[in-house]
Amino acid sequence: MSSTIEELTINYEEGDLLVVKELDKEVLTKGAWTTIIFRYQQWDNKKDDYGPEKYMIRRYRKMNGEYRAQSKFNISSPDQARKIIATLTKWLEDAE
């Protein structure tokens, strides 16, 4: 559990191996409900190396002084990320 936003991470170890390696994170919203987008890589046993970069959006809720993961959305590919960006850009332009 984490008591501050700065402590929140998706790094995950199994034994001595860092299976999920967080590369970067951006806090999108702060407060009792916090939203963070992470850039990460996952260990690929077949290649004995980390795979391609991936992205995940996670929502956390602060309860009793601790942040708890409530939901997550994995962006499965660079193509999906580009489509999300393009759609949001279009919608924002349409709203102006």
N, C-alpha and C positions, 0 to 999 in steps of 0.2 A: 504494500500500500504506500501511497505517496501523500504527503501533506501539503506539498507545494506543486505548482504547475511545472517548475523547473525540474523537479524530480521525476516527472512522468516520462516514461520511455517504453519503447517496444523491444528493446534489446532482450534477447532470450537465450539462455545458456542451457545446454544439456551436458553435464560433466564439465570438461574443460573446453568444450566447443561452443562458440558463439553462433547459434543456429540462425537467429534473426539479428542482423546488424543494422542498427539505426544509423543513417547517414546524415539526416537533417530533420528538423521539425519546424513548423510554423504554427504559432498559436493564432487561431482565427477568432475566437471569442473567449473571454474570461468571465469568471463569476461562479455562481453555484453550479451552473452548467457550462462546461468548457469544451470547446471544439478545437482539435489539433489535427493538422495534416502532417503525415510522416512520409519521408523518403527512406527506403530501406532495401536491403538485399537479404536473400535467404540462402543458406548453405545448401549446395547441391552435392550429395554424396557421390553421384555418378561421375561428376567432373572433378570432385575433390577441390572445389572452389565455390565462390559465391556466384549466384546466378545474376540475371539482369536486374536493374533497378525496378522497384515496384513502389506503389503509393497506397496509403491507407488514411482514411479520415476516421477519427475516433471521437466519440462524445463521452465526457466524464461528468459525473455528478459528485459534488462535494457533500458528504454526509458525515456527521460526527468528526469533522476535522480531517477527513481522509477522502481523496479522490478515488472513485470506483468507476471502472469502464461500464458504460451502459449500452453502447452500440458501436458498430464499426462498419465501414464500407471499404472494400478492397477495390482499387482501380486495377483491372486485370492486365492492362497492356498500355504501351505508349499511344496506340491508336485510340483506345477508349479515353485516355486522358485528353488527347487533342479534341475529340468529339465533345467532351464535357466543356472544355475551354471554349470551343467554337459556339456551342449552344448558349452558354452563359453570356458570352460576349454579345451575341445576337439579341438575346432577351434584354440585356442592359441597354443596348443601343435603341431597341424598340420602345423601351420605357421612358427614354429621354425626350 
